[in-house]
Amino acid sequence: MPHASNKTEYILRTTCPAGSGIVADVAGYLTQQGCYISEQAQFDDQDSGKFFMRTRFHFQGEDADKAAITAKRIESGFTEIARNLNMEWTLHNACAPLKTVIMVSKADHCLRDLLYRKNKGDLKIAITAVVSNHLDLRPMVEREGIRFVHLPVNKENKPRQEQALLEIVEETGSELVILARYMQILSDNLCGHLAGKAINIHHSFLPGFKGARPYYQAYDRGVKLIGATAHYVTADLDEGPIIEQSVQTVDHTMGPEKLTSAGRDTETVALARAIKLHTDHRVFVDGNKTVVFK
């Protein structure tokens, strides 16, 4: 079997109406172009009638420079197949880190975890900036040599600050925005601009306790399970398509502080897993749901 450790690998994501011959057409085309398919997953959603497929491949016998040229050729040639199948598709370099803006407020646990995982090579992200409405985490960010942008938000300046955020995303060419416990509600307009490329972490195994001090609400209700949910940001607050969830058991001996501490762990785990799935191009949005090829 061909070994791809020194090869540039690519991921082809395709979505189209379900029908026969889709896998054969895509695999056949890639084979004709000298590709070796190392991974393929597909799902036929019988409710929506959509077909989702993720194909990972590399070019046989070509170095990285030649592979990039060949990838452009494949993109050009694949257009006709996609048109015939009424297909939406994207091609990604699986080895390239995703340019990412992280948004934070005062809580540091999610940011600290993401920085650690990124530095260890567990997450393929290139952090272009950390944006915050507070200054608390500036020292942590700048110690890492990362650009820190302070955008304090109030009712009067919110539209202007959100526009400044969009300008940072555009200026840096960022493809992903992570809300790592950013405690501001994004406007409908901003959610629309970031649709499908902004991930939020919610302090609950949704649906769950809403509003302030969720772990105190949980304690008052005597919950036996807490969790966290990572989802795409939409105009419907905390109702976006879910990517990943993490849970853990708790008991009556745990007060609000212990529940909060345990909750931090579930938040970091769920967020990191969601980001990895997204940056590996394994997540497809299907209405208000997601198809996730793990």
Secondary structure as GFF3:
##gff-version 3
##sequence-region A 1 294
A	DSSP	beta_strand	9	17	.	.	.	ID=ss1
A	DSSP	alpha_helix	22	32	.	.	.	ID=ss2
A	DSSP	beta_strand	35	45	.	.	.	ID=ss3
A	DSSP	beta_strand	50	59	.	.	.	ID=ss4
A	DSSP	alpha_helix	64	84	.	.	.	ID=ss5
A	DSSP	beta_strand	88	93	.	.	.	ID=ss6
A	DSSP	beta_strand	98	104	.	.	.	ID=ss7
A	DSSP	alpha_helix	109	119	.	.	.	ID=ss8
A	DSSP	beta_strand	125	132	.	.	.	ID=ss9
A	DSSP	alpha_helix	138	143	.	.	.	ID=ss10
A	DSSP	beta_strand	148	150	.	.	.	ID=ss11
A	DSSP	alpha_helix	158	172	.	.	.	ID=ss12
A	DSSP	beta_strand	176	179	.	.	.	ID=ss13
A	DSSP	alpha_helix	188	193	.	.	.	ID=ss14
A	DSSP	beta_strand	198	202	.	.	.	ID=ss15
A	DSSP	alpha_helix	214	221	.	.	.	ID=ss16
A	DSSP	beta_strand	225	232	.	.	.	ID=ss17
A	DSSP	beta_strand	242	249	.	.	.	ID=ss18
A	DSSP	alpha_helix	256	279	.	.	.	ID=ss19
A	DSSP	beta_strand	283	286	.	.	.	ID=ss20
A	DSSP	beta_strand	289	292	.	.	.	ID=ss21
###
